[in-house]
């Protein structure tokens, strides 16, 4: 029965799309509340690498890695 195969395929795609939307919503909400991907991974009890993969796969915006700032007051001058 080819009809059932097409129906199953459409149903699977619909479920995948809904899962993707739900996961994006969950990750975005948790990230906005907790502030770090590490905290999101801890909250979901998932490995950090898995959560980073989800963020990159679904293009969920996050803050860039903190970079050390160069403070001019720390520079020394030779006299």
MIVO-388077 format. One record per residue (C-alpha): y, z, x; residue in three letters. Coordinates in nm, 3 decimals. Last residue first. Layout:
% residues N
<<Y Z X> 'ALA'>;
...
//
This chain:
% residues 79
<<5.525 3.090 6.156> 'UNK'>;
<<5.195 2.978 6.011> 'UNK'>;
<<5.183 2.979 5.636> 'UNK'>;
<<4.922 3.146 5.423> 'UNK'>;
<<4.811 3.020 5.085> 'UNK'>;
<<4.715 3.282 4.830> 'UNK'>;
<<5.048 3.258 4.649> 'UNK'>;
<<4.984 2.886 4.591> 'UNK'>;
<<4.689 2.961 4.366> 'UNK'>;
<<4.421 2.698 4.376> 'UNK'>;
<<4.224 2.717 4.056> 'UNK'>;
<<3.848 2.742 4.051> 'UNK'>;
<<3.708 2.510 3.789> 'UNK'>;
<<3.562 2.629 3.462> 'UNK'>;
<<3.307 2.381 3.328> 'UNK'>;
<<3.455 2.166 3.055> 'UNK'>;
<<3.491 2.305 2.704> 'UNK'>;
<<3.259 2.162 2.445> 'UNK'>;
<<3.249 1.860 2.221> 'UNK'>;
<<2.919 1.785 2.047> 'UNK'>;
<<2.805 1.441 2.153> 'UNK'>;
<<2.472 1.468 1.964> 'UNK'>;
<<2.256 1.405 2.270> 'UNK'>;
<<2.492 1.591 2.505> 'UNK'>;
<<2.506 1.911 2.300> 'UNK'>;
<<2.136 1.889 2.220> 'UNK'>;
<<2.048 1.849 2.589> 'UNK'>;
<<2.268 2.149 2.680> 'UNK'>;
<<2.074 2.350 2.418> 'UNK'>;
<<1.741 2.245 2.565> 'UNK'>;
<<1.855 2.325 2.920> 'UNK'>;
<<1.967 2.673 2.814> 'UNK'>;
<<1.621 2.754 2.683> 'UNK'>;
<<1.615 2.854 2.314> 'UNK'>;
<<1.653 3.197 2.156> 'UNK'>;
<<1.909 3.056 1.909> 'UNK'>;
<<2.157 3.334 1.992> 'UNK'>;
<<2.075 3.316 2.362> 'UNK'>;
<<2.120 2.938 2.365> 'UNK'>;
<<2.454 2.973 2.182> 'UNK'>;
<<2.566 3.239 2.432> 'UNK'>;
<<2.482 3.008 2.723> 'UNK'>;
<<2.668 2.721 2.555> 'UNK'>;
<<2.980 2.935 2.561> 'UNK'>;
<<3.257 3.031 2.316> 'UNK'>;
<<3.063 3.247 2.071> 'UNK'>;
<<3.235 3.155 1.743> 'UNK'>;
<<3.327 2.792 1.819> 'UNK'>;
<<2.991 2.739 1.988> 'UNK'>;
<<2.802 2.888 1.695> 'UNK'>;
<<2.982 2.667 1.446> 'UNK'>;
<<2.942 2.349 1.653> 'UNK'>;
<<2.575 2.418 1.719> 'UNK'>;
<<2.496 2.492 1.354> 'UNK'>;
<<2.690 2.194 1.223> 'UNK'>;
<<2.535 1.957 1.477> 'UNK'>;
<<2.188 2.091 1.394> 'UNK'>;
<<2.246 2.042 1.022> 'UNK'>;
<<2.372 1.685 1.069> 'UNK'>;
<<2.080 1.598 1.298> 'UNK'>;
<<1.830 1.756 1.056> 'UNK'>;
<<1.984 1.559 0.766> 'UNK'>;
<<1.960 1.234 0.965> 'UNK'>;
<<1.600 1.307 1.064> 'UNK'>;
<<1.508 1.388 0.702> 'UNK'>;
<<1.664 1.063 0.579> 'UNK'>;
<<1.488 0.864 0.849> 'UNK'>;
<<1.155 1.024 0.756> 'UNK'>;
<<1.214 0.948 0.387> 'UNK'>;
<<1.300 0.587 0.462> 'UNK'>;
<<0.981 0.550 0.668> 'UNK'>;
<<0.772 0.721 0.400> 'UNK'>;
<<0.910 0.489 0.134> 'UNK'>;
<<0.838 0.186 0.350> 'UNK'>;
<<0.481 0.301 0.410> 'UNK'>;
<<0.432 0.387 0.043> 'UNK'>;
<<0.539 0.036 -0.058> 'UNK'>;
<<0.303 -0.124 0.193> 'UNK'>;
<<0.000 0.000 0.000> 'UNK'>;
//
